[in-house]
Amino acid sequence: MDINIGLAVVLVLILFLLILFFHFVPVGLWITAFFSGVKIGIGDLIGMRIRRVSPAIIVQPLIKATKAGLSLNTNQLEAHYLAGGNINQVVDSLIAAQRANIDLEFEQAAAIDLAGRNVFEAVQVSVNPKVIETPIIAGVARNGIEVKAKAKVTVRANIERLVGGAGEETIIARVGEGIVTTVGSAETHSVVLENPDSISQTILRKGLDSGTAFEILSIDIADVDVGRNIGAKLQADQAVADKNVAQAKAEERRAFAVAEEQEMIAEVQRMRARVVEAESEVPLALAEAFRAGNLGVMDYYNLKNIQSDTKMREAIAENGTDTDSDSTQQIQE
């Protein structure tokens, strides 16, 4: 009885050790790799486990690369995986590049992948160029008419410039700049409408793909339309601004004239006050002349008569002027 129990314990222990061994040592993966023509040892697979790298992530892409005729090793794939790269994407891009006769090395593909670009998509774009459509871009011709254009840019990925090269946003921005420049240099908007290919020719001559990850194959103007009359609007705005400036200056002059008028009225009042002040001294002077004996009673009466006569003459003159004006008006009527 004790022997049977001991044998059962030994069998359970052996089974546990076998399960632990096959879990820790991927024998099945080694067999698959061996029959796929991939030379890799059990020790290498165990080393991956120790380095906390899943052997399947390394071996399966290696099998795929070997079947495609690529010469890769586990150290390259494992180093790229530990650096945070996507091994499957790199291997797929190498296979696609080989089938398309594109010269692409593993180090170059790994660098492109670590740079954050989709290297497999880049290889596809190198084989099958893609079309980038720009938004509607507006430019103003010299006659002030706005022209709206939309372009389609056919590009092909440049593998050598994928690392450090500018992306699609730069292509769109440069094409937009070329459209604005071409429209702005045209004498009239009708010139652009008659020859929309002039925009494409101008843009292509500038070499807009320099420093980018793409090679521009063609630029086609998809749509050209006439927009607003910017020149007339600017002239109208300028006229309104000039009018406002003129009104402000006129208001300034009017305010200055009103202020000057009020100053003159105040000055007249001051002069009248001086006259009244001077006239108030006349009776005092007459009284002083009486006391000093320089003026007699008859002299005073003669002075009053002269003043009365002067007032009468002034009244007659004013009445005569009014009568002449009335007579002239009646004759005219």
C-alpha angles and dihedrals in degrees: 000000000000090000091055092049091049091048091051091051091050091049092050090048092049090048091050091050091049092050090047090047095050090044093051096036111050096216092161091055090048091053091049091050092047094054090044091060096253112138108216130140132227088242091059091053091048089049089055090054090051090049088050093244117138106238092213091061089058103033100048095055088043090055090049092050093047092051088051091053097253120143107225133144135209094251092062094047094043093049091051091048092050089050089059099259131143107247097187092053092049093049092046090051091050091051092047091048091050092051091049093047091243116151104236124153126202093245091052093047091047091050091051091049093049089049088066099253125126100247094186091054089047090056090048091051089050089056098035111030117221130222121235114199117206123214120251107292121198126210132174122229122216092263089061098252117134118231121197119203137176122198137196114214119200110207137177123206116253105215094196093056099042091100107069095357123128121253139228094292090064092050091052092047093050093047089050090051090051092051092050091047094049094047092044093053093051116103093221135007090242089067090061092045092051095047111027089160088071087075092055093047093050093049094047091050090057094062095230094178094069111121093012132109091242140068115222111228100176142347117212124187105228098184138007123187138168117247134182128331095251093174093057091045091051091048091049091049090048091050091051090048092049090048091051091049091049091048091050092050091047090050089050092052091046091051090049091050092049090049091048090048091052090049091052091049089051090048090052090051090051091050091049089050089054090049091051089047090051092047090051089061093057097079089047090052091049091050091050090049090052092051092046092049093239092120128046131203093254091050089053092050091048089052091051090049091052091050092049092048091050092051091048092051090049091050092049090048092051092047090048092052091050091048092050091050092050092047092050090050092050091049090051091050 
